[in-house]
Amino acid sequence: MKKVLWLIVLFLLLVTFSDHPLIKPYKTKMTDMFSQSAENAGQVHGEQTLRNVRSRFKELSGSMGKGQMAELDRITVDAQTLLAFDLQYCVEKQFHALLFGDSLKQVCQIIETNKNGLMR
């Protein structure tokens, strides 16, 4: 563990004090790569986002009926089904027999907040 810590400190010192023209392009590439991977690590993706959407839908169960909850369970089978629902009923504003009005607004809002994680 000590070796890893020293390696990280050495790397940070090298990156901080290396503005030599020969090293600078490599330093820029490396810092861009690390910042991109750190950004991706902090984001929620795929199945984890779908689980988050399901749990948010469960929180709505107090204000919805059994048929509406069954429909929400049906559309959260996978990310593609959920995104298709979003396109059809949230973006294109088509009529949905079970979800309409305030409940549809809440569902669309939940999907919208998690849309980036669903698309990856």
C-alpha positions in Angstrom: 0.0 0.0 0.0 2.9 2.3 0.8 4.4 1.7 -2.7 1.1 2.7 -4.4 0.9 5.9 -2.3 4.5 6.8 -3.3 3.8 6.0 -6.9 0.7 8.3 -6.9 2.7 11.1 -5.2 5.5 10.7 -7.7 3.0 10.8 -10.6 1.4 13.9 -9.3 4.7 15.6 -8.9 5.7 14.7 -12.4 2.4 16.0 -13.8 2.6 19.2 -11.8 6.2 20.2 -12.6 6.6 18.9 -16.1 6.0 21.7 -18.5 8.8 20.7 -20.8 7.7 20.9 -24.5 8.7 17.3 -25.1 6.6 16.0 -22.2 3.7 18.4 -22.3 1.6 16.6 -25.1 1.8 13.3 -23.2 0.9 15.1 -19.9 -2.1 16.6 -21.6 -3.3 13.3 -23.0 -2.8 11.6 -19.7 -4.7 14.2 -17.6 -7.5 14.2 -20.2 -7.7 10.4 -20.0 -7.8 10.5 -16.2 -10.4 13.2 -16.0 -12.6 11.4 -18.5 -12.4 8.1 -16.6 -13.1 9.9 -13.3 -16.1 11.6 -14.9 -17.5 8.3 -16.1 -16.9 6.6 -12.8 -19.1 9.1 -11.0 -22.0 8.5 -13.3 -24.7 5.9 -12.8 -25.2 3.6 -15.8 -27.4 0.8 -17.1 -29.0 -1.6 -14.7 -28.2 0.6 -11.7 -30.1 3.5 -13.2 -33.0 1.1 -14.0 -33.1 0.0 -10.4 -33.1 3.6 -9.3 -36.1 4.3 -11.6 -37.9 1.3 -10.2 -37.4 2.4 -6.6 -38.6 5.9 -7.5 -41.7 4.4 -9.1 -42.4 2.4 -6.0 -42.4 5.7 -4.0 -45.3 6.8 -6.2 -47.3 3.7 -5.3 -49.3 5.6 -2.6 -50.9 7.9 -5.2 -51.4 5.3 -7.9 -53.7 2.3 -8.4 -52.7 -1.3 -9.0 -53.2 -1.1 -12.8 -50.9 1.9 -12.9 -48.2 0.2 -10.8 -48.5 -2.9 -13.0 -47.9 -0.7 -16.1 -44.9 0.9 -14.4 -43.5 -2.6 -13.6 -44.1 -3.6 -17.3 -42.2 -0.6 -18.7 -39.2 -1.0 -16.3 -38.3 -4.5 -17.6 -35.4 -3.0 -19.5 -33.9 0.3 -20.5 -35.1 0.1 -24.1 -38.7 -0.3 -23.1 -38.5 2.6 -20.7 -36.9 4.8 -23.3 -39.5 3.8 -25.8 -42.2 4.8 -23.3 -40.5 8.1 -22.7 -40.4 8.8 -26.4 -44.0 7.8 -27.0 -45.7 9.3 -24.0 -43.4 12.0 -22.6 -41.8 13.5 -25.7 -44.6 12.9 -28.3 -47.3 13.4 -25.7 -49.5 10.5 -26.9 -52.4 9.5 -24.7 -51.9 6.7 -22.2 -55.0 5.0 -20.9 -53.6 4.3 -17.4 -51.1 7.0 -16.9 -52.2 10.6 -17.6 -52.3 14.0 -15.9 -50.2 14.5 -12.8 -49.1 10.8 -12.6 -47.7 10.9 -16.1 -45.9 14.1 -15.4 -44.3 12.5 -12.3 -43.3 9.4 -14.3 -41.8 11.5 -17.1 -39.9 13.6 -14.6 -38.3 10.5 -13.0 -37.4 9.2 -16.4 -35.9 12.5 -17.5 -33.7 12.8 -14.4 -32.3 9.3 -15.1 -32.2 9.4 -19.0 -28.5 9.8 -19.4 -27.8 6.7 -17.4 -30.4 4.7 -19.3 -28.9 5.6 -22.7 -25.4 4.2 -21.9 
